[in-house]
């Protein structure tokens, strides 16, 4: 454990807003060292730091130990990563250059995927390097992935976790505090156990339930390169979280919640492809969102929900229809998120008429071109 103290001045000055970006680098350092850091653990860490604050280094360290370390043998690696990142200590890991001709490179891949060009020659000194092939694959654009690589990414998506946010429920639950509506049944039962004397008065208060998550996936021809990865993300959300609804947008609106509810991903994707008649066809996003608002959203499905639109924003319809329907959707939804795979392209600007019309009514505009961006999307949904 590092000595107690305060964070570096640059971290303290960053404040709460800069801390999340600072922590993202810390998570990447942990993964490079070989620790398994799922998205749910990173969310728990940020919540813990929100409670203890970032002023005292010791508090941040123990918040990380409690949320990011799951095995005793990982404590030493965690301590190394903590010192290396928070103290900018370059000597924690020996990164001095070594002459390439004097050593043999031995590669240790925990994912079991051999790198290109690996040889079995073990003569001379051996420099062991630990790397993760999935770490590299997670940064690769979906449009550049082979079928084998997409199969690996599909398995990785099963690890994504989708938590809150929560909303207040009408159902009353037992309260641990002395406020709310009197709970006569529990009060009488407690009195019977104490000989008929009511020693304490018990209460009930409104409980909490997760907000509904609505996913609208664009399956038009312009999204074909990314739809095969995003539809698997939609399936992972449906089987990994309660209260999820899924629709596809093309030339029409199609509800695919039932088809994607099977825990067998292959069966679920076959059923969804059979139900969607306009896959890789044209796109009328504005009309599709209007159909969702009229048939489902305004009737209650989108009310208080987190609505995620996964689309590149190309629309053959009228821009004013898109703007009007996105405004309707934003009024009833708790939060609207737009996921655009093209956002990661160098020099990208939201100039497509559909994207430009929808952007003023979007709460979060994020990328969706690779697995890392989908991890960020899962964290945004859980925030």
HUMOWO-V389212 format. One line per field, one symbol per residue. phi: phi as a letter, one per 20 degrees, with the letter a starting at -180 (. if undefined). psi: psi as a letter, one per 30 degrees, with the letter a starting at -180 (. if undefined). A space follows every 50 residues. Layout:
BEGIN
phi->???
psi->???
END
This chain:
BEGIN
phi->.fffrdffgfffffmffffffffffffffffffoeecfffffffffffff eendfdffffffffffddddcgfeffffffffffefdlefefdfdffcgf fecdeddddfemdfffnfcefdfnfddecebcffffffeefgfdefffff ffffffffefccdhfdcfdffecgdedeaoefdffffffffffdmneffb ddccbgecbfffdddddfdfffdgfdffefffffffffedbelccccddb ebececfffeeffeffffffffffeeedfldfbcfgffffffffecffep fefmdeddddaenfceeffffgfffffffffeefbdcdddfefefgmfcf egfffffegfddecccebdbfgfffffffffef
psi->klkkallleeeefeaeefeeeeeeeeeeeeeefgkjileeeeeeeeeeef eflgekeeeeefeeefffkfkeffeeeeeeeeeeefghjffekjgkkkke fflkjkkjjffgjklkgklgjgklkkjkkkljefeeeffkkeffkleeee eeeeeefffkkjaalllklfkklkkflilakkieeeeeeeeefggfkjfl kllllkaklkkkkkkjkkglefgeffefeeeeeeeeeefgklhkkklkkc flkkkgeeegfkfjeeeeeeeeeffjfgkhbakieeeeeeeeeeeeefff efjgljkkkjlfgkkfakefeeeeeeeeeeeflekkkkjjffffkkgkki fkeeeeefefgkekjllhfaeeeeeeeeeeef.
END
